[in-house]
Amino acid sequence: MRLDSVSVIGGGAWGTALAQACAMAGRAVSLVTRDAAQVDEINSNHTNSRALGTQPLHGAISATTVAAPADIVILAVPAQSSRAALAALDPDLLASKPVVLSAKGLETGTLDRQSEILLDMAPDAIPFVLSGPSFAADVAAGRPTAVTLAGDDASQTSLLAAALAGPSFRPYAADDRIGVEIAGALKNVYALACGAVEGAGLGASARSALIARAFAEMARMVSAMGGSAATLTGLAGLGDLTLTCTSVQSRNYQFGMALGRGQSVEAIISGGAKLAEGVATTPVADALAKSLDVEAPLIAAVQAVLSGQADITTVVAGLMSRPLKRED
């Protein structure tokens, strides 16, 4: 299959960064955004100041408000916007094309993963999932970044990974699409918790313990969903969990810090906080864990904090007082 041209749907920081990575990999890139002023700036100045400040963009990137046919489609909108973004596209643009899903989250109401949304909206598309430890600013600046690209066909996935790989952006092919999706969604929930621990001043020891138990909880969820727990030892699991749960560059970690300082969700959002995918994903993950009968006390604890039913100090005390048992 031809893999020369790329259409990136979504002109935010992550979509622009992925467009940059694809251009550096030698692809012809069309960046699709609804904002005409943004399109003009990208095409004339080769910057997207609203998304990435003064970061220069590759000359192979052109912006447009209307998606055109391309060999590869990358969906780079927030997880809760994926269905609407797909509904706005001509289905013929996606039929029999590799569609790379880069959002990390579960859909409110349906509990769907991103690839399930794609299957519902464009059943003839070929789904791939991109996830791993990566910040948009690093990718756009050409800093070394390694991620996971998961698909159902090993040969197709390897070819696509090679087409998207550049000197600094390195996608590693994998076959556990479910595991990669669940890991990508849940790490944002745990990042909220770790940020809250930091914001409440509970210490690095508490945060490290939380990350370790989050890893075990994530493994239970992935296995219950039909994915492989082994996936979590790689970039999409441990790599992304560690990055998101320890860095103030993470929007979810920042949001969690504000929660830990005692601010409500409403106050944080009204204060201009950037989108944190974990806020929408947490209640979905909590409902999913309950439907699967999976023990997920950390997800439930984050949901309690987000809903205002408990503060992080009380939640951590409750977690620390759980019955002791062997660590298997």
N, C-alpha and C positions, 0 to 999 in steps of 0.2 A: 504494500500500500504506500501511496505517496505521503510524505511527512514533511513537506517543504514550507507550507504556510500555516500560520496559527491565528486564530481569532480568540482574543481574551475578552470575556464578557465581564465587565466591572472595572471602573476606572478609579477605584480606591487605592490605598497604599499597597495592598497585597496584589491586586490585579496588575497595577503598574509595575510592581517589582517582578512579577512573573513574566510580563511582557518584555521587560528588560533582560531577564535571564534567557528567554527564547531568542531574542535578537542577538545576544552575545553568543548563542549557540549556532548562529547562522541562519535562523529562520526569518521569513518575511512576516511581520507581526501587525495585525490590526487590533487596536485597543478600542473596545466598544463602551461608550459611556453616554448617559442621557444628557449631560450638561454641555451645551453648545460652546460655552465660554471655555470650558476645560478642553474641548476638542481643538479650539483655535489656539490655545496656549501650547498644547502638545505639538501640534503641527508646525507652528511658527517659531516657538522658542525652545522646543525640545525639553520642556520641563513640565511637571505637574505639581505646582506649588502647593495646592490644597492637600495633596496626598503625601508628597515626598519633599517638600521644601525646594531647595535649590539644586537638588540632585540632577545632573544632566542625564538626559535619556538618549538612548542609542538612535542613530539616524534611520535604522530599519523599522522603527515603530511609527505607524501612522494611526491617528485617532479618527473615529467616526461615531455617529449616533445610530447607525443602522448596521447590523451584522451582515456580512457578506460571506459567500461560501469560502471555506478553508479546509485544509487537510486535517487539522487538529482544532478542537474547540476546548478552551479552558474556561470553566465557570468559576469566577472569583468574586462572588457576591456573598453577603452574610448568610449564614445557614438558614435563617428564617425567611430569607428573600429568594431562595433558590427556586421554589415552585413558581413564583410570579415571574422570575426572570426567564425560566424555561417556557412558560406559557406565552411570553411575548415574542419568542423566536419562531421562525418558520420551521416546522418539523422536518422539512426536506434538508435543512442545513445540518441536522444532527443524524439523519438516517445513515446507518452503516459507517458513521464517523467515530473515531476515538474521542470521547468526551472526558476530560480530566476534571474531577471534582476536587476543589481545593478548600472548601469551607469545612470547618470542624465543629459539628454540632448536630443535634437531633431535633427533628421538627416538632414544634408545639402542636398538640392535638392528636396527630397521627402516630407519634413516637417513631417516625420513619428515619432511617439513615439517609444520607445524601444520595446514595446509589439507588435506594428504593424510590426516592422522589423522581429521579431520572427515569427509572423503569416505568413509572406511572405516567410521566409526561411525554417521554420519547422512547417507547419500547424498542425501537430499531437502532438506538444509539448503542455504542460499545463503551461500557463504563470503566473508568480507571480512577483510582483514588490517590491523591498526592498529600503526603503528611510527613511530619518530622520536625526536628528542632531548627526553626528558621524564623527570623524577623525580617520584615519587609525592607527595612533600611539596610540591613546587611546584604540581602540578595541584590537589591538595586545598586549598591555600591560595588558589587563584585567581590565581596568578602567570601572566603571559603564557607560553603554551606552544603551539607549532605542530607538528603531526604529519601523517603521511601515512595516508590510508585508501584501501586498494587493493581493487578488486573487478573482476569480469569484465564487468559491464554498466555502461557509462558513466552512463546516466541513473539507475539504481538507486544507484550509488555516490555520485553528486552529491546525491541526495535524502537518503541516509543521513548523509552528511557534514554537510549543513545541519541535520538533526535533532539531531545530537550537538554542534553548535557552540554555544558560549556566549560570554559577553563576554571570557573569557580563554583558553578552550580552543578551538583552531582546527584542525580536521581538513581537510586539502586532499586532494581526490579524485584518484586515480591508477588506472591500469589494469594495471600490471605487478605482479601479486600475487606471482609467483615471485621477482622481483628484490627486492621489499620484504621478503619472508620470509628470503631468504638473507642480505641485508644485516643484518637484525635479529639473526640468529643469529650471524653471523661477527664482528660488532663486539664481542661479548662475549669471544670468543677473543682478539682483538687487545687488548682492554682488560686482560686478564690479563698479556699481554706488556708493555704499557706500564707497568702497575703494578709489574711485576717490575723493569723498568729503573729506575724511581724508587726502589724499595726497595733495589736494589743500589747506588744512588748513581752511576749511569752518566751522568747529565746530561740536560738538556733537549734538547740537540742529537741525542743518540741516540734519544730518544723521538720527536722530530719526524720524523726519518728513518724510524723504524719506522712511524709513522702513514701517511706518504706511500707506503711500499712496501706497507703493508696495504691501502690504497685500490686499488692496482694489482692486488694478488692477489685482492681481493674482486671486482674487475671480471672477472677470468678465471673465477672460480667462477660468478658470476651468468650470464655468457655461456654457459658450458658447460651450465648448468641450463636454458637456454632463456629466461632473463630478459634485460632490456635494461640494458646498462652505463650508459646515460644516466640511469637511475634513481638511480645512486649520486651524481650531482651535486646531488641534492635533500636533503630533510629526512631521509628514511629511510636515506640513504647517508652522505654527508659530514657532515650535521648530527649524526646519532646517533653516528657514529664519533668525531668530534671531542669531543663531550660525554663519552662513556663512557671515552675514552682519556686524558682530562686532568683529571677531577674525582674528588676523594676521596669524593664522595657516591656514586659508582658502587661497588656491591658487588664487581663483577669487578675493578675497579681496586684496591680495598682488598685483595682476596684476592691479587692479583698482587704488591702491595707486600710482603705477608707472605712470599710465595714468594721474592721478591728478597732478603729478609733472611735466607734460608736455611732457613725453616721448611718442613716437609713438608706435603703435602695433609692427611694424617691429623692432624697436630698443629694445623693451622689450624682444621680442623673441630671437633676435640675442644675447642679453646679457645673455642668458641661463635661462630665466624664465621657471618654470615648467608649464606643461599643465594646462590651465584654461578652463574648459569646456564651460564657459559662452561666451568666444570669438567666438566659432563656433555656439553656440546656439542663440546668440542675433539676427543676421540677419534672422535666421529661425523663431524665435519668432515674429520678426517684420512683416515678410511676413504672418505668420499665423494670427496675430492680424488683419492685413488688410483684409485678405481673409474672416475672420469671422465678419468684421465690428465692432470690439471691440475697444473701446477707450483705448489706451495703451501708454500714453505720456512718461512714464518712459522708456519703452522698446525702443521707437523711439529715446529718448534722448541718451541712451547708444549706440545705433547704430550710431548716429551722431558723438559721441565721438570716437568710434572705427574706423569709416571711415575717421576721420580727418576733418569732416565738421564743428566741433565746439569743444571748450574746455569745461571742466566741469564747470568752473565759469560762462561762458555764458549760458550753459544749465540750471544750477540751477537758474540763474536770470530769464530765460525764464519761467521755471516752477513756480517760485514764483510770476510771473506777470500774470499767467492765471486768467481768470475771477473768482471772488469769488462766491461760491454757497453753498447751504446748504450741510453739511456733513451727508450723509445718509448711 
